């Protein structure tokens, strides 16, 4: 299995005129992660806009996926059952992560809208990532 380093991940380029990159020689730019953008606006008004946006997103997610507390409970119970399997410790980190994300999608469907196709597409996508990795081994 090939180990990936941070250099293997692409750097993100943000093209937003309200953003500037902070050029600080004391920061280490690892994969672009430390070169964080900073908004050129009043932080208090930006915080209010962000808070309103977050409230709206949380309301939409609640309608789609159900109450978060119940989702979290279902998800954690399903993950605990997975870890009881004899082969859990034989799984690679990628396989474990894919299984955990897939279980999260399943818990969302069981707690919310089982007809929301994005969850099903995500399950296929995470499965495909593991299949692609297995082909390289």
N, C-alpha and C positions, 0 to 999 in steps of 0.2 A: 504494500500500500504506500503510495507517495504521500509524504507529509507536505502540506501547503504552508507557506510562510506568508507574512503580511504583504510581501512584495507581489504575491500572486494575485491579490485582489485589486481591481481597478480603482483608481482614485475618482472621486465624485467631483463633477464640475457643475457649479450652480450658476445659472445665468438669470439672476434677478437683480435689476438695477438698484433695489433698496438694500442689497447686501454688499458688504465689503469684507475682504479677508484680513484678519489681524496678522500683521507681520511682526512676530516676536521671535528674535533669535534664540531665546531661552527654551522655546518649544521644540519638540522633536516631531517632525512630520512623518508619521508612520501610516502609510496608506491614505494620507489625506485626513485622517481622523483628528489630528490636532490642529489642523488649519480650519478652524470653525468659523462660519460666517457670523457677522454681527450686523444687526439691523440698524439703519440710520434713522431712528425715530424715537419719540418719547416713550420710554420703557413702560410708564404707567398706562398710557393709552393702548400700547401694544398688548400689555398684559390683559386689559379688559377685553380687547378684541379676541385674544387667544382664549380667555376664559369663556366668553360667549360661544366661541366655536367649539370648545371642548364640551360645553353643556349640550350643544346641539348634536354633536357626534355621539355622546353618551346616550342621549335620548333615542337616536336612530338605532344604535347598537342594541339598546334594551328592547326596542320593538322587534328587532330582527332575531336576537339571540336569547331573549328572556332575561330574567333577573340574574345579575352577575354572580351573586352569592351562591345561588343554586347551581349555576353553570360551574363555578369553581369547585363546589362539592362533588358534583358528578365527575368532573374531569380528574380530580385528585383520587377519587375512588377507582376510576378506570385505570389510571396510571399505577396505582398500588397493585391492582390485579395483574397488570402486565409484568411487574417486577417479580411476581411469584413464579413466573414461568422458568423452567429449568434452563432455557437458552438465553435468558436476558443478559447474563454476564458474558456470553459468547458474542453478543452483538457489538458491532463497531459503534463509535460515537455517532456517526452519521445515521446508522440504522436506529439507534435509540432515539435520536432527536426526531427523525422522521416519524417513528411510531408515536412519540409524545405529541407532536404537532397534529398528527392524524387523529389521535384520541381527543385532542382539543376541538378539532372540527366536528367529531362525532358528538361530543358533549354539547357543542353549540346547536347541533341539529336536534338532539334529544330534548333540549331545554327550550328551543325556539322554533325556527322555521325549517323543517326538514326538506322543503322544496326549493330552498335557496341554492341555486346551482353553483355558486362560487365555492361553497364548502366542498362539494363533490369534485370540482375542478382542482382545488387545492390538494385534496387527497390523491388524485391522480398525479399531480405535479410532484409531490413529495415522494411518492412511490417511484416515479420515473427517475428522480435524482439518485435514489438508492440503486435502482437498476443500472443506471449509467455508471455509477461507481463500481458496482460488482463486475461489470464488463471489463473494467480496467485491471481488476485483480487477477 
